[in-house]
Amino acid sequence: MTINEANIAIVGATGLVGGKTLEVLAERGHYPEKLSLFASERSAGKRIAFNSREFIVEPLSSAEGKRFDIAIFAAGSAVSREWAPRFAKAGAVVIDKSSAWRDDPECPLVVPQVNEAALDSIPKGIVASPNCSTSGLVIALKPLFDSFGKPRFIFVATYQSVSGAGRGGNEALSRQRAGEDFCGIFPRPIHDNLIPVIGKIDGDGFNEEETKLCSETRKILGMSDLQLTATAVRVPVMVSHSEAVTIVFEDEVTAEKAERALESAPGLRLYRLPDFPTPLEAAGIDDVLVGRIRNTRGDARILSMFISFDNLRRGAATNAVDLMECIARRLF
Ligand SMILES: NC(=O)c1ccc[n+]([C@@H]2O[C@H](COP(=O)([O-])OP(=O)(O)OC[C@H]3O[C@@H](n4cnc5c(N)ncnc54)[C@H](OP(=O)(O)O)[C@@H]3O)[C@@H](O)[C@H]2O)c1
């Protein structure tokens, strides 16, 4: 069987990630004959054009009892917690974009370029796809770790676009840009501003996004004791996340050596100084752009870099479709 012959479901098809997933499927030439698009009751009956056909969005409740081969979930954690096990029990392999299953030891958390082998065991029938800010980071870290070993410490500061928060994020920035007094889903205005809090803050002072970035990076790279810390910041950019990353290695890793390790790594596009990546250049493509590679003056064990990547593609839809292709190769 091929993906085109399989029974495929997309849950959250009316959202930013669901819509981008359909785009990426089409770009890769995947036009499943049996495709079901689900969303909430609010969207039931909406029409979505795909492959010169019109699909009617169904309420998720109508999926009860139906069997799919592969289901991509992009409808938030609460929906995934309730529905992913039901889809899996009925025979689907679920690819979940939410945070619901990422910490579950029985659910692999996978970015295929980095840890495809984790797909060898899917005991619950659910494969988790990481947070958008983690997806780009691990692709940039992996070739460095392969060449230079596990580092002593990693510091990450993120610059995350509003679309990382879904349609509500885009709406808030668009309306504020148009002069409206409307914070929407954000705790403060985001236009002409930035917000150094993404999600709830825990007792140690870290917000949810920072905690997810650290724990997911450890799980994907298979390094439970990897030392890293993050500051996650929402910025008034529509699409693409960026991250300033500083890595303290055990031994010297010159910028030249690091560039050599990164230049041919899968999924990466290297920018050599004086060129540099920006979120605008990353928007609409799948590669993680990496540049500004430099050592701290006087200590070549410390390496800094700046990465930008499209959070909706690299951080979500593209990883989901990559996972679908890997799972289809194993299943069919
Ligand atoms: N945005 C990103 O960059 C990004 C990156 C990685 C992971 N993710 C994760 O991907 C998921 C989707 O994010 P998004 O950005 O696409 O959000 P979004 O634009 O807000 O879309 C949410 C989708 O979920 C559906 N939905 C909401 N409640 C539902 C319910 N009770 N039953 C069925 N469907 C329901 C919505 O349907 P209606 O249209 O009917 O409301 C919509 O299709 C989230 O878990 C998010 O954390 C997002």
The ligand as an ORCA input file, in Angstrom:
! r2SCAN-3c Opt
* xyz 0 1
  N       1.520     26.668     15.199
  C       2.694     26.061     15.295
  O       3.757     26.584     14.888
  C       2.778     24.698     15.923
  C       3.991     24.021     15.873
  C       4.112     22.773     16.459
  C       3.016     22.222     17.075
  N       1.841     22.887     17.113
  C       0.711     22.235     17.768
  O      -0.211     21.839     16.746
  C      -1.541     21.909     17.260
  C      -2.381     22.799     16.342
  O      -1.826     24.091     16.339
  P      -2.285     25.232     15.308
  O      -1.229     26.251     15.392
  O      -2.644     24.655     13.988
  O      -3.613     25.769     16.036
  P      -4.872     26.507     15.368
  O      -4.476     27.264     14.165
  O      -5.495     27.257     16.486
  O      -5.852     25.314     14.933
  C      -6.440     24.458     15.867
  C      -7.183     23.340     15.152
  O      -7.716     22.462     16.134
  C      -9.127     22.290     15.918
  N      -9.821     22.062     17.171
  C      -9.865     22.862     18.262
  N     -10.647     22.308     19.216
  C     -11.099     21.142     18.712
  C     -11.983     20.131     19.196
  N     -12.509     20.200     20.414
  N     -12.221     19.062     18.408
  C     -11.698     18.976     17.175
  N     -10.849     19.910     16.642
  C     -10.574     20.982     17.405
  C      -9.544     23.609     15.294
  O     -10.791     23.418     14.652
  P     -11.849     24.646     14.454
  O     -11.441     25.322     13.198
  O     -13.132     23.927     14.311
  O     -11.767     25.511     15.655
  C      -8.366     23.824     14.323
  O      -8.531     23.009     13.198
  C      -1.410     22.410     18.707
  O      -1.353     21.300     19.574
  C      -0.071     23.109     18.698
  O       0.525     23.155     19.974
  C       1.681     24.123     16.540
*
